[in-house]
Amino acid sequence: MAEEEKRTDFKSGFVSLIGRPNAGKSTLLNLLLGEKIAIISPKPQTTRNRILGIKNLPAGQIVFLDTPGIHYSRNRFSQAMVKVALATFQEVDVVCFLIEADRPDNEENDLVLEDLKRVSKPVILVINKIDLVSKSRLLPIMERYSQLRAFEQIIPISALLGDGVDVLVAELFKILPQGPKFFPEDMITDLSERFLVAEFIREKVIQLTREEIPYSTAVEVEEFNERQEKNLIVIKAIIQVERDSQKRILIGEKGRMLKEIGRLAREEIEAFLGVRVFLELWVKVEKNWREDPQALRRLGYR
């Protein structure tokens, strides 16, 4: 047994990062880990799954669960995402509720507060994006939210710049119980390479397209084969959309859009995997997949 696991003062536990879409949960997770495992975008509802990230400290291990943004769900797909976020309340030792300093008052934050009424575990209010406002605006936010719920702590941070994040980690470490090392020290996530590859492709779709395209898109990796003799990984993936018009936009004139998505995704996948990648993409139409329970299960959205 490792030395850390023998120590009676070793601390460990699970922490859920929750909040409205675009509160900065994925940016915070990537910063905490020092490596990108969650895709980010200024568009809402970028995170669709529970993303587990592991932060190792000299005297403990914190396991973070990044979650889809809690919002008013309008279809089966949105309902599935919100269900994923709410389910983490049962799995964790601490909940971090992220709000944005530049827009602290909105219906979605009210919705999260309502959901938190069922949570008896410690909840830390994390006021993110403090780099966007003057310090004088923070105290009224802290006072208002402290009247809405008894938070364990209220911590202002900038996930983009890193301000206040060390304070957040220190506070979390104080709250977590003594416990074992849940994951090996060289492990930062339990996500498969196939899942991460699909997410990197979807991120480029989000970045390069507009309107309804990002929300109507899913990515399914059909082939992921390593050819060791060539130090090459061959990846074939399908970008799924709901309408023929969306397919035409994704492919673009003379295939330019799809080629650019592929180029940018391949560069990021190669940097992540550390090997050369051959990436082949197709676009497929599956009408109304966001309302189809079988399609949602196949694509990993339960």
MIDOSE-1310 file (N, C-alpha, C; in nm, 2 decimals, decimal comma, always signed):
residues 302
maee	+0,08/-0,12/+0,00/+0,00/+0,00/+0,00/+0,09/+0,12/+0,00; +0,05/+0,22/-0,08/+0,13/+0,34/-0,09/+0,13/+0,41/+0,05; +0,25/+0,49/+0,07/+0,27/+0,56/+0,19/+0,15/+0,65/+0,23; +0,09/+0,73/+0,12/-0,02/+0,82/+0,14/-0,14/+0,75/+0,20
ekrt	-0,16/+0,62/+0,15/-0,28/+0,55/+0,18/-0,27/+0,49/+0,33; -0,15/+0,48/+0,38/-0,13/+0,43/+0,52/-0,15/+0,54/+0,62; -0,13/+0,67/+0,57/-0,14/+0,78/+0,66/-0,28/+0,80/+0,71; -0,30/+0,82/+0,84/-0,43/+0,84/+0,90/-0,48/+0,98/+0,87
dfks	-0,39/+1,08/+0,83/-0,44/+1,21/+0,81/-0,46/+1,24/+0,66; -0,45/+1,14/+0,57/-0,48/+1,15/+0,43/-0,63/+1,18/+0,41; -0,66/+1,29/+0,33/-0,80/+1,33/+0,31/-0,84/+1,31/+0,16; -0,96/+1,27/+0,14/-1,01/+1,26/+0,00/-1,16/+1,27/+0,00
gfvs	-1,21/+1,30/-0,12/-1,35/+1,31/-0,14/-1,39/+1,36/-0,27; -1,52/+1,37/-0,29/-1,58/+1,41/-0,42/-1,64/+1,55/-0,41; -1,63/+1,63/-0,51/-1,68/+1,76/-0,52/-1,75/+1,79/-0,65; -1,88/+1,83/-0,64/-1,96/+1,86/-0,76/-1,95/+2,00/-0,79
ligr	-1,92/+2,03/-0,92/-1,93/+2,17/-0,97/-2,06/+2,19/-1,04; -2,15/+2,27/-0,99/-2,28/+2,29/-1,05/-2,30/+2,44/-1,08; -2,40/+2,47/-1,16/-2,44/+2,60/-1,19/-2,51/+2,61/-1,32; -2,55/+2,73/-1,36/-2,62/+2,75/-1,48/-2,52/+2,73/-1,60
pnag	-2,57/+2,71/-1,72/-2,48/+2,70/-1,84/-2,39/+2,83/-1,85; -2,26/+2,80/-1,88/-2,16/+2,91/-1,90/-2,12/+2,98/-1,77; -2,14/+2,91/-1,66/-2,09/+2,97/-1,53/-1,94/+2,96/-1,52; -1,88/+2,87/-1,60/-1,73/+2,86/-1,60/-1,68/+2,73/-1,53
kstl	-1,77/+2,63/-1,52/-1,74/+2,51/-1,45/-1,62/+2,43/-1,52; -1,63/+2,42/-1,65/-1,53/+2,35/-1,72/-1,40/+2,42/-1,73; -1,40/+2,55/-1,74/-1,28/+2,63/-1,73/-1,21/+2,61/-1,60; -1,29/+2,61/-1,49/-1,24/+2,58/-1,35/-1,18/+2,45/-1,34
lnll	-1,25/+2,34/-1,39/-1,20/+2,21/-1,38/-1,06/+2,20/-1,45; -1,05/+2,25/-1,58/-0,93/+2,24/-1,65/-0,81/+2,31/-1,58; -0,84/+2,42/-1,52/-0,74/+2,50/-1,44/-0,70/+2,42/-1,32; -0,79/+2,36/-1,25/-0,76/+2,28/-1,13/-0,67/+2,16/-1,16
lgek	-0,69/+2,10/-1,28/-0,61/+1,98/-1,31/-0,48/+2,02/-1,39; -0,48/+2,14/-1,44/-0,36/+2,18/-1,52/-0,35/+2,11/-1,65; -0,46/+2,05/-1,70/-0,47/+1,99/-1,83/-0,62/+1,99/-1,87; -0,64/+2,01/-2,00/-0,77/+2,02/-2,06/-0,83/+1,88/-2,08
iaii	-0,94/+1,86/-2,00/-1,02/+1,74/-2,03/-1,17/+1,77/-2,05; -1,21/+1,89/-2,03/-1,34/+1,94/-2,05/-1,34/+2,05/-2,16; -1,42/+2,03/-2,26/-1,42/+2,13/-2,37/-1,49/+2,26/-2,32; -1,45/+2,37/-2,38/-1,51/+2,50/-2,33/-1,55/+2,58/-2,45
spkp	-1,65/+2,66/-2,43/-1,71/+2,74/-2,54/-1,79/+2,85/-2,48; -1,80/+2,97/-2,54/-1,89/+3,08/-2,49/-2,04/+3,04/-2,51; -2,06/+2,94/-2,59/-2,20/+2,90/-2,61/-2,25/+2,81/-2,49; -2,38/+2,83/-2,45/-2,43/+2,75/-2,34/-2,45/+2,61/-2,37
qttr	-2,46/+2,52/-2,27/-2,48/+2,38/-2,28/-2,37/+2,31/-2,36; -2,25/+2,35/-2,34/-2,14/+2,29/-2,40/-2,11/+2,15/-2,33; -2,11/+2,15/-2,20/-2,09/+2,02/-2,13/-2,22/+1,95/-2,12; -2,21/+1,82/-2,17/-2,33/+1,74/-2,17/-2,32/+1,62/-2,08
nril	-2,21/+1,58/-2,03/-2,19/+1,46/-1,95/-2,12/+1,50/-1,82; -2,13/+1,41/-1,73/-2,05/+1,43/-1,60/-1,90/+1,41/-1,64; -1,82/+1,50/-1,61/-1,67/+1,49/-1,64/-1,60/+1,48/-1,51; -1,53/+1,37/-1,49/-1,46/+1,35/-1,36/-1,31/+1,39/-1,38
gikn	-1,26/+1,47/-1,29/-1,12/+1,51/-1,29/-1,06/+1,49/-1,15; -0,94/+1,45/-1,15/-0,87/+1,41/-1,02/-0,76/+1,50/-0,99; -0,76/+1,57/-0,88/-0,65/+1,66/-0,83/-0,58/+1,59/-0,72; -0,45/+1,57/-0,73/-0,37/+1,51/-0,63/-0,29/+1,61/-0,55
lpag	-0,30/+1,61/-0,42/-0,23/+1,70/-0,33/-0,14/+1,61/-0,24; -0,04/+1,68/-0,18/+0,06/+1,60/-0,10/-0,01/+1,52/+0,01; -0,12/+1,58/+0,07/-0,19/+1,51/+0,18/-0,33/+1,47/+0,15; -0,36/+1,46/+0,02/-0,50/+1,42/-0,02/-0,53/+1,41/-0,16
qivf	-0,65/+1,38/-0,20/-0,70/+1,37/-0,33/-0,84/+1,42/-0,34; -0,86/+1,52/-0,43/-0,99/+1,57/-0,45/-1,04/+1,53/-0,59; -1,16/+1,47/-0,60/-1,22/+1,42/-0,72/-1,33/+1,52/-0,76; -1,31/+1,59/-0,87/-1,41/+1,69/-0,91/-1,51/+1,63/-1,01
ldtp	-1,63/+1,67/-1,01/-1,73/+1,63/-1,10/-1,79/+1,75/-1,17; -1,74/+1,78/-1,29/-1,80/+1,89/-1,37/-1,93/+1,84/-1,43; -2,03/+1,92/-1,43/-2,16/+1,88/-1,47/-2,22/+1,97/-1,58; -2,32/+1,92/-1,65/-2,40/+2,01/-1,75/-2,46/+2,12/-1,67
gihy	-2,48/+2,24/-1,74/-2,55/+2,35/-1,68/-2,69/+2,32/-1,64; -2,74/+2,36/-1,53/-2,88/+2,34/-1,49/-2,96/+2,45/-1,55; -3,06/+2,41/-1,63/-3,14/+2,51/-1,70/-3,28/+2,45/-1,71; -3,37/+2,53/-1,76/-3,51/+2,49/-1,79/-3,51/+2,40/-1,91
srnr	-3,53/+2,27/-1,89/-3,52/+2,17/-2,00/-3,64/+2,17/-2,09; -3,62/+2,17/-2,22/-3,73/+2,18/-2,32/-3,75/+2,05/-2,40; -3,65/+1,95/-2,39/-3,67/+1,83/-2,46/-3,60/+1,72/-2,38; -3,61/+1,59/-2,43/-3,56/+1,48/-2,36/-3,41/+1,49/-2,34
fsqa	-3,34/+1,55/-2,44/-3,20/+1,57/-2,43/-3,16/+1,66/-2,32; -3,23/+1,78/-2,31/-3,20/+1,87/-2,20/-3,23/+1,81/-2,07; -3,34/+1,74/-2,06/-3,38/+1,68/-1,94/-3,28/+1,58/-1,89; -3,22/+1,51/-1,98/-3,11/+1,41/-1,95/-2,99/+1,48/-1,89
mvkv	-2,95/+1,59/-1,95/-2,84/+1,67/-1,90/-2,86/+1,72/-1,76; -2,97/+1,78/-1,74/-3,00/+1,83/-1,60/-3,01/+1,71/-1,50; -3,06/+1,60/-1,54/-3,06/+1,48/-1,45/-2,92/+1,44/-1,41; -2,83/+1,45/-1,51/-2,69/+1,41/-1,48/-2,63/+1,50/-1,37
alat	-2,66/+1,63/-1,39/-2,61/+1,73/-1,29/-2,67/+1,70/-1,15; -2,80/+1,69/-1,14/-2,86/+1,67/-1,01/-2,82/+1,54/-0,95; -2,79/+1,44/-1,02/-2,75/+1,31/-0,97/-2,62/+1,31/-0,89; -2,54/+1,41/-0,92/-2,41/+1,42/-0,85/-2,43/+1,46/-0,71
fqev	-2,54/+1,52/-0,67/-2,56/+1,56/-0,53/-2,55/+1,44/-0,44; -2,59/+1,32/-0,49/-2,59/+1,20/-0,41/-2,45/+1,14/-0,40; -2,36/+1,18/-0,49/-2,23/+1,11/-0,50/-2,12/+1,18/-0,43; -2,14/+1,31/-0,39/-2,03/+1,39/-0,35/-2,03/+1,42/-0,20
dvvc	-1,92/+1,48/-0,15/-1,90/+1,52/-0,01/-1,93/+1,67/+0,00; -1,90/+1,75/-0,11/-1,92/+1,89/-0,11/-1,97/+1,93/-0,25; -2,06/+2,04/-0,25/-2,11/+2,09/-0,37/-2,05/+2,24/-0,39; -2,00/+2,27/-0,50/-1,96/+2,40/-0,54/-2,06/+2,46/-0,64
flie	-2,13/+2,56/-0,59/-2,23/+2,63/-0,68/-2,17/+2,75/-0,74; -2,15/+2,75/-0,87/-2,08/+2,86/-0,94/-2,18/+2,96/-0,99; -2,16/+3,08/-0,96/-2,24/+3,19/-1,03/-2,14/+3,29/-1,09; -2,19/+3,38/-1,18/-2,11/+3,47/-1,25/-2,12/+3,61/-1,18
adrp	-2,00/+3,67/-1,16/-2,00/+3,80/-1,09/-2,07/+3,91/-1,17; -2,06/+3,89/-1,31/-2,12/+4,00/-1,39/-2,27/+3,98/-1,42; -2,32/+3,86/-1,38/-2,47/+3,84/-1,39/-2,52/+3,74/-1,29; -2,51/+3,79/-1,16/-2,55/+3,70/-1,05/-2,69/+3,67/-1,04
dnee	-2,78/+3,75/-1,09/-2,92/+3,74/-1,07/-2,99/+3,69/-1,20; -3,04/+3,57/-1,20/-3,11/+3,52/-1,32/-3,20/+3,40/-1,27; -3,29/+3,36/-1,36/-3,38/+3,25/-1,33/-3,31/+3,12/-1,31; -3,20/+3,10/-1,39/-3,14/+2,97/-1,38/-3,06/+2,95/-1,24
ndlv	-3,01/+3,06/-1,19/-2,95/+3,05/-1,06/-3,05/+3,03/-0,95; -3,17/+3,09/-0,97/-3,28/+3,06/-0,88/-3,32/+2,91/-0,89; -3,32/+2,86/-1,01/-3,35/+2,72/-1,03/-3,25/+2,63/-0,95; -3,12/+2,66/-0,96/-3,02/+2,58/-0,88/-3,04/+2,60/-0,73
ledl	-3,07/+2,72/-0,69/-3,10/+2,73/-0,54/-3,22/+2,65/-0,50; -3,32/+2,64/-0,58/-3,43/+2,55/-0,55/-3,39/+2,41/-0,54; -3,31/+2,36/-0,63/-3,26/+2,22/-0,63/-3,17/+2,20/-0,51; -3,10/+2,30/-0,46/-3,01/+2,28/-0,35/-3,08/+2,27/-0,22
krvs	-3,21/+2,30/-0,21/-3,29/+2,28/-0,09/-3,29/+2,14/-0,05; -3,27/+2,05/-0,14/-3,27/+1,90/-0,11/-3,13/+1,86/-0,06; -3,03/+1,94/-0,06/-2,90/+1,90/-0,03/-2,86/+1,94/+0,11; -2,82/+1,84/+0,19/-2,78/+1,86/+0,33/-2,63/+1,87/+0,34
kpvi	-2,56/+1,84/+0,23/-2,41/+1,84/+0,24/-2,36/+1,99/+0,23; -2,23/+2,01/+0,27/-2,18/+2,14/+0,26/-2,18/+2,20/+0,12; -2,23/+2,32/+0,10/-2,23/+2,39/-0,03/-2,15/+2,52/-0,02; -2,05/+2,53/-0,11/-1,97/+2,65/-0,12/-2,02/+2,73/-0,24
lvin	-2,05/+2,86/-0,22/-2,09/+2,95/-0,33/-1,96/+3,00/-0,39; -1,94/+2,98/-0,51/-1,82/+3,03/-0,59/-1,86/+3,14/-0,68; -1,82/+3,26/-0,66/-1,85/+3,37/-0,74/-1,74/+3,38/-0,85; -1,77/+3,33/-0,97/-1,67/+3,33/-1,07/-1,67/+3,45/-1,16
kidl	-1,57/+3,47/-1,24/-1,56/+3,58/-1,34/-1,54/+3,72/-1,27; -1,47/+3,72/-1,15/-1,45/+3,84/-1,08/-1,36/+3,94/-1,16; -1,29/+3,89/-1,26/-1,21/+3,97/-1,35/-1,29/+4,06/-1,44; -1,43/+4,04/-1,44/-1,51/+4,12/-1,53/-1,58/+4,23/-1,45
vsks	-1,57/+4,24/-1,32/-1,64/+4,34/-1,24/-1,54/+4,41/-1,14; -1,58/+4,52/-1,09/-1,50/+4,59/-0,99/-1,53/+4,52/-0,86; -1,43/+4,53/-0,77/-1,44/+4,47/-0,64/-1,56/+4,52/-0,56; -1,60/+4,64/-0,58/-1,71/+4,70/-0,51/-1,84/+4,63/-0,53
rllp	-1,85/+4,55/-0,65/-1,98/+4,48/-0,68/-1,99/+4,35/-0,61; -1,88/+4,30/-0,55/-1,88/+4,16/-0,49/-1,95/+4,16/-0,36; -1,93/+4,26/-0,27/-1,99/+4,25/-0,14/-2,15/+4,24/-0,15; -2,22/+4,32/-0,23/-2,36/+4,31/-0,24/-2,41/+4,17/-0,29
imer	-2,33/+4,11/-0,38/-2,36/+3,98/-0,42/-2,35/+3,88/-0,31; -2,24/+3,89/-0,23/-2,22/+3,80/-0,12/-2,33/+3,81/-0,01; -2,37/+3,94/+0,01/-2,47/+3,96/+0,11/-2,60/+3,91/+0,07; -2,64/+3,93/-0,06/-2,77/+3,88/-0,10/-2,78/+3,73/-0,10
ysql	-2,67/+3,66/-0,15/-2,68/+3,52/-0,15/-2,67/+3,45/-0,01; -2,60/+3,52/+0,08/-2,59/+3,47/+0,22/-2,73/+3,47/+0,29; -2,82/+3,55/+0,24/-2,95/+3,56/+0,29/-3,04/+3,45/+0,23; -3,00/+3,40/+0,12/-3,08/+3,29/+0,05/-3,05/+3,15/+0,10
rafe	-2,93/+3,13/+0,15/-2,89/+3,00/+0,20/-2,77/+3,01/+0,29; -2,76/+2,92/+0,38/-2,64/+2,91/+0,47/-2,53/+2,84/+0,40; -2,45/+2,91/+0,32/-2,34/+2,85/+0,25/-2,22/+2,82/+0,35; -2,15/+2,72/+0,32/-2,03/+2,68/+0,40/-1,93/+2,80/+0,39
qiip	-1,91/+2,84/+0,27/-1,82/+2,95/+0,24/-1,87/+3,02/+0,12; -1,83/+3,15/+0,10/-1,85/+3,22/-0,02/-1,71/+3,27/-0,07; -1,67/+3,22/-0,19/-1,54/+3,24/-0,24/-1,54/+3,31/-0,38; -1,49/+3,43/-0,39/-1,48/+3,49/-0,53/-1,35/+3,43/-0,60
isal	-1,37/+3,40/-0,73/-1,26/+3,35/-0,80/-1,26/+3,40/-0,95; -1,16/+3,39/-1,02/-1,16/+3,40/-1,16/-1,10/+3,27/-1,22; -1,18/+3,18/-1,27/-1,13/+3,05/-1,33/-1,05/+3,08/-1,45; -1,07/+3,19/-1,52/-0,99/+3,22/-1,63/-0,84/+3,26/-1,60
lgdg	-0,83/+3,34/-1,49/-0,70/+3,40/-1,45/-0,64/+3,32/-1,33; -0,72/+3,24/-1,27/-0,67/+3,16/-1,15/-0,68/+3,23/-1,02; -0,73/+3,36/-1,02/-0,74/+3,43/-0,89/-0,84/+3,36/-0,80; -0,80/+3,34/-0,67/-0,88/+3,28/-0,57/-0,90/+3,13/-0,57
vdvl	-0,84/+3,07/-0,68/-0,86/+2,92/-0,69/-0,79/+2,84/-0,58; -0,67/+2,89/-0,54/-0,59/+2,83/-0,43/-0,67/+2,83/-0,30; -0,74/+2,95/-0,28/-0,83/+2,96/-0,16/-0,94/+2,86/-0,16; -1,00/+2,84/-0,28/-1,11/+2,74/-0,30/-1,06/+2,60/-0,27
vael	-0,95/+2,56/-0,32/-0,89/+2,43/-0,30/-0,86/+2,41/-0,15; -0,80/+2,51/-0,09/-0,77/+2,50/+0,06/-0,90/+2,48/+0,14; -1,00/+2,55/+0,11/-1,13/+2,54/+0,18/-1,19/+2,40/+0,16; -1,19/+2,36/+0,04/-1,24/+2,22/+0,01/-1,16/+2,12/+0,09
fkil	-1,03/+2,13/+0,09/-0,95/+2,03/+0,16/-0,98/+2,03/+0,31; -1,02/+2,15/+0,37/-1,05/+2,15/+0,51/-1,18/+2,07/+0,54; -1,28/+2,08/+0,44/-1,41/+2,01/+0,46/-1,40/+1,86/+0,44; -1,32/+1,82/+0,34/-1,32/+1,68/+0,31/-1,28/+1,59/+0,42
pqgp	-1,34/+1,47/+0,43/-1,31/+1,37/+0,54/-1,17/+1,30/+0,51; -1,13/+1,24/+0,62/-1,02/+1,14/+0,60/-1,07/+1,03/+0,51; -0,98/+0,98/+0,42/-1,02/+0,87/+0,33/-0,90/+0,82/+0,25; -0,93/+0,72/+0,17/-0,83/+0,66/+0,08/-0,80/+0,74/-0,04
kffp	-0,70/+0,69/-0,11/-0,67/+0,75/-0,25/-0,76/+0,67/-0,34; -0,86/+0,73/-0,40/-0,95/+0,66/-0,49/-0,89/+0,62/-0,62; -0,80/+0,70/-0,67/-0,74/+0,68/-0,81/-0,59/+0,69/-0,80; -0,52/+0,62/-0,89/-0,38/+0,63/-0,90/-0,33/+0,77/-0,92
edmi	-0,21/+0,80/-0,87/-0,16/+0,94/-0,87/-0,14/+0,99/-1,01; -0,11/+0,90/-1,11/-0,09/+0,94/-1,25/-0,21/+0,95/-1,33; -0,33/+0,94/-1,27/-0,46/+0,94/-1,34/-0,53/+1,08/-1,31; -0,57/+1,14/-1,42/-0,65/+1,27/-1,40/-0,79/+1,26/-1,43
tdls	-0,84/+1,15/-1,50/-0,98/+1,14/-1,53/-1,01/+0,99/-1,56; -1,13/+0,96/-1,55/-1,17/+0,82/-1,58/-1,23/+0,81/-1,72; -1,23/+0,92/-1,79/-1,29/+0,92/-1,93/-1,20/+0,85/-2,03; -1,26/+0,78/-2,12/-1,18/+0,70/-2,22/-1,13/+0,80/-2,33
erfl	-1,02/+0,76/-2,40/-0,97/+0,84/-2,50/-1,07/+0,86/-2,61; -1,15/+0,76/-2,64/-1,26/+0,77/-2,74/-1,35/+0,88/-2,71; -1,39/+0,89/-2,58/-1,49/+0,99/-2,54/-1,42/+1,13/-2,55; -1,30/+1,15/-2,51/-1,23/+1,28/-2,52/-1,21/+1,32/-2,66
vaef	-1,18/+1,22/-2,75/-1,17/+1,25/-2,89/-1,30/+1,31/-2,95; -1,41/+1,24/-2,92/-1,54/+1,29/-2,96/-1,57/+1,43/-2,91; -1,53/+1,46/-2,79/-1,55/+1,59/-2,73/-1,47/+1,70/-2,80; -1,34/+1,66/-2,83/-1,26/+1,76/-2,90/-1,32/+1,79/-3,04
irek	-1,37/+1,69/-3,11/-1,43/+1,72/-3,24/-1,56/+1,80/-3,22; -1,64/+1,77/-3,12/-1,76/+1,85/-3,10/-1,72/+2,00/-3,06; -1,62/+2,01/-2,99/-1,58/+2,15/-2,96/-1,55/+2,23/-3,08; -1,48/+2,17/-3,18/-1,45/+2,25/-3,30/-1,58/+2,28/-3,38
viql	-1,67/+2,19/-3,38/-1,80/+2,22/-3,44/-1,87/+2,34/-3,37; -1,86/+2,34/-3,24/-1,92/+2,45/-3,17/-1,85/+2,58/-3,20; -1,72/+2,58/-3,21/-1,64/+2,70/-3,23/-1,66/+2,76/-3,37; -1,69/+2,67/-3,47/-1,69/+2,71/-3,61/-1,83/+2,73/-3,67
tree	-1,93/+2,69/-3,59/-2,07/+2,70/-3,64/-2,15/+2,79/-3,55; -2,27/+2,83/-3,60/-2,36/+2,92/-3,53/-2,50/+2,87/-3,52; -2,58/+2,95/-3,46/-2,73/+2,92/-3,46/-2,75/+2,78/-3,39; -2,83/+2,70/-3,45/-2,88/+2,58/-3,39/-2,78/+2,46/-3,40
ipys	-2,68/+2,48/-3,49/-2,59/+2,37/-3,52/-2,52/+2,30/-3,40; -2,46/+2,38/-3,31/-2,39/+2,32/-3,19/-2,49/+2,23/-3,10; -2,61/+2,28/-3,09/-2,71/+2,21/-3,01/-2,77/+2,08/-3,07; -2,76/+2,08/-3,20/-2,82/+1,97/-3,28/-2,72/+1,86/-3,32
tave	-2,59/+1,88/-3,26/-2,48/+1,80/-3,30/-2,44/+1,70/-3,19; -2,41/+1,58/-3,24/-2,35/+1,48/-3,15/-2,23/+1,41/-3,23; -2,13/+1,36/-3,16/-2,02/+1,30/-3,23/-2,01/+1,16/-3,18; -1,99/+1,06/-3,27/-1,98/+0,92/-3,23/-1,85/+0,87/-3,30
veef	-1,75/+0,82/-3,22/-1,63/+0,77/-3,27/-1,65/+0,62/-3,31; -1,64/+0,59/-3,44/-1,67/+0,45/-3,49/-1,54/+0,37/-3,49; -1,43/+0,43/-3,51/-1,30/+0,35/-3,52/-1,19/+0,43/-3,45; -1,12/+0,36/-3,36/-1,00/+0,42/-3,29/-0,90/+0,31/-3,29
nerq	-0,81/+0,30/-3,39/-0,71/+0,20/-3,40/-0,57/+0,25/-3,40; -0,49/+0,19/-3,31/-0,35/+0,24/-3,30/-0,26/+0,15/-3,39; -0,19/+0,21/-3,48/-0,09/+0,14/-3,56/+0,05/+0,17/-3,51; +0,10/+0,08/-3,42/+0,22/+0,10/-3,35/+0,34/+0,12/-3,45
eknl	+0,34/+0,04/-3,55/+0,45/+0,04/-3,64/+0,47/+0,17/-3,71; +0,36/+0,25/-3,72/+0,37/+0,38/-3,79/+0,35/+0,50/-3,69; +0,35/+0,46/-3,55/+0,32/+0,56/-3,45/+0,21/+0,65/-3,49; +0,10/+0,59/-3,52/-0,02/+0,65/-3,58/-0,15/+0,60/-3,52
ivik	-0,25/+0,68/-3,50/-0,38/+0,64/-3,45/-0,48/+0,68/-3,56; -0,56/+0,58/-3,61/-0,66/+0,61/-3,71/-0,79/+0,62/-3,64; -0,85/+0,74/-3,66/-0,98/+0,77/-3,60/-1,08/+0,80/-3,71; -1,20/+0,74/-3,70/-1,31/+0,77/-3,79/-1,43/+0,80/-3,70
aiiq	-1,49/+0,91/-3,73/-1,60/+0,96/-3,64/-1,71/+1,02/-3,73; -1,83/+1,01/-3,67/-1,95/+1,06/-3,74/-2,00/+1,18/-3,66; -2,03/+1,29/-3,73/-2,09/+1,41/-3,67/-2,24/+1,40/-3,71; -2,32/+1,39/-3,61/-2,46/+1,36/-3,63/-2,54/+1,49/-3,61
verd	-2,63/+1,52/-3,70/-2,72/+1,64/-3,69/-2,86/+1,59/-3,72; -2,96/+1,69/-3,71/-3,10/+1,65/-3,71/-3,16/+1,68/-3,85; -3,10/+1,77/-3,93/-3,16/+1,81/-4,05/-3,06/+1,82/-4,17; -3,11/+1,80/-4,29/-3,03/+1,80/-4,41/-2,96/+1,94/-4,42
sqkr	-3,04/+2,05/-4,39/-2,98/+2,18/-4,40/-2,86/+2,20/-4,30; -2,86/+2,13/-4,19/-2,75/+2,14/-4,09/-2,63/+2,06/-4,15; -2,66/+1,95/-4,22/-2,55/+1,87/-4,28/-2,48/+1,96/-4,38; -2,56/+2,03/-4,46/-2,49/+2,11/-4,57/-2,40/+2,22/-4,51
ilig	-2,45/+2,28/-4,40/-2,37/+2,38/-4,33/-2,24/+2,32/-4,28; -2,25/+2,20/-4,22/-2,13/+2,14/-4,16/-2,03/+2,10/-4,26; -2,08/+2,05/-4,38/-1,98/+2,01/-4,48/-1,93/+2,14/-4,55; -2,01/+2,24/-4,57/-1,96/+2,36/-4,63/-1,94/+2,35/-4,78
ekgr	-1,91/+2,47/-4,84/-1,89/+2,47/-4,99/-1,76/+2,39/-5,02; -1,77/+2,30/-5,11/-1,66/+2,21/-5,15/-1,59/+2,14/-5,03; -1,67/+2,12/-4,92/-1,62/+2,05/-4,80/-1,53/+2,13/-4,71; -1,53/+2,26/-4,73/-1,43/+2,34/-4,66/-1,45/+2,34/-4,51
mlke	-1,58/+2,35/-4,47/-1,61/+2,36/-4,32/-1,57/+2,23/-4,26; -1,60/+2,11/-4,32/-1,57/+1,99/-4,25/-1,42/+1,97/-4,25; -1,35/+2,01/-4,35/-1,20/+2,00/-4,35/-1,14/+2,08/-4,24; -1,20/+2,20/-4,22/-1,14/+2,29/-4,11/-1,17/+2,23/-3,97
igrl	-1,29/+2,18/-3,96/-1,32/+2,11/-3,83/-1,22/+2,00/-3,81; -1,20/+1,92/-3,91/-1,11/+1,80/-3,90/-0,97/+1,85/-3,87; -0,92/+1,95/-3,94/-0,78/+2,00/-3,91/-0,76/+2,05/-3,77; -0,85/+2,13/-3,72/-0,84/+2,18/-3,59/-0,85/+2,07/-3,48
aree	-0,95/+1,98/-3,50/-0,97/+1,87/-3,41/-0,84/+1,78/-3,41; -0,79/+1,75/-3,53/-0,67/+1,66/-3,54/-0,55/+1,72/-3,46; -0,53/+1,85/-3,48/-0,42/+1,91/-3,41/-0,43/+1,90/-3,25; -0,56/+1,92/-3,20/-0,58/+1,91/-3,06/-0,57/+1,76/-3,01
ieaf	-0,62/+1,67/-3,09/-0,61/+1,53/-3,05/-0,46/+1,48/-3,05; -0,39/+1,52/-3,15/-0,25/+1,49/-3,16/-0,17/+1,54/-3,04; -0,20/+1,66/-3,00/-0,13/+1,72/-2,88/-0,17/+1,65/-2,75; -0,30/+1,60/-2,75/-0,34/+1,53/-2,63/-0,29/+1,39/-2,62
lgvr	-0,29/+1,32/-2,73/-0,24/+1,18/-2,74/-0,09/+1,16/-2,75; -0,03/+1,26/-2,80/+0,12/+1,26/-2,82/+0,16/+1,17/-2,94; +0,07/+1,15/-3,03/+0,11/+1,07/-3,15/+0,04/+1,13/-3,28; +0,09/+1,09/-3,39/+0,02/+1,14/-3,52/-0,12/+1,08/-3,53
vfle	-0,21/+1,15/-3,59/-0,35/+1,10/-3,60/-0,39/+1,12/-3,74; -0,46/+1,02/-3,79/-0,53/+1,03/-3,92/-0,68/+1,03/-3,88; -0,74/+1,15/-3,91/-0,88/+1,17/-3,87/-0,97/+1,18/-3,99; -1,07/+1,10/-3,99/-1,17/+1,10/-4,10/-1,31/+1,13/-4,04
lwvk	-1,38/+1,22/-4,10/-1,51/+1,26/-4,05/-1,62/+1,25/-4,15; -1,74/+1,20/-4,11/-1,86/+1,20/-4,19/-1,96/+1,28/-4,12; -2,06/+1,33/-4,19/-2,18/+1,39/-4,13/-2,30/+1,31/-4,17; -2,38/+1,28/-4,07/-2,50/+1,19/-4,08/-2,62/+1,26/-4,02
vekn	-2,73/+1,25/-4,09/-2,86/+1,31/-4,04/-2,94/+1,20/-3,97; -2,98/+1,23/-3,85/-3,07/+1,14/-3,77/-3,18/+1,23/-3,72; -3,29/+1,24/-3,78/-3,39/+1,34/-3,75/-3,44/+1,33/-3,60; -3,44/+1,44/-3,53/-3,50/+1,45/-3,40/-3,43/+1,36/-3,30
wred	-3,30/+1,34/-3,31/-3,23/+1,24/-3,22/-3,24/+1,29/-3,08; -3,25/+1,42/-3,05/-3,26/+1,47/-2,91/-3,39/+1,43/-2,84; -3,49/+1,38/-2,92/-3,61/+1,33/-2,86/-3,63/+1,18/-2,87; -3,53/+1,11/-2,92/-3,53/+0,97/-2,94/-3,46/+0,90/-2,82
pqal	-3,53/+0,83/-2,73/-3,46/+0,76/-2,62/-3,35/+0,66/-2,66; -3,37/+0,59/-2,77/-3,27/+0,49/-2,82/-3,15/+0,57/-2,87; -3,17/+0,67/-2,94/-3,05/+0,75/-2,99/-2,98/+0,81/-2,87; -3,05/+0,86/-2,77/-2,98/+0,92/-2,66/-2,90/+0,82/-2,58
rrlg	-2,95/+0,70/-2,57/-2,88/+0,59/-2,50/-2,75/+0,55/-2,58; -2,77/+0,54/-2,71/-2,65/+0,50/-2,80/-2,54/+0,60/-2,79; -2,58/+0,73/-2,78/-2,48/+0,84/-2,78/-2,43/+0,87/-2,64; -2,48/+0,79/-2,54/-2,43/+0,81/-2,41/-2,50/+0,92/-2,32
yr	-2,62/+0,96/-2,37/-2,69/+1,06/-2,30/-2,82/+0,99/-2,24; -2,80/+0,95/-2,11/-2,91/+0,88/-2,05/-3,00/+0,97/-1,97
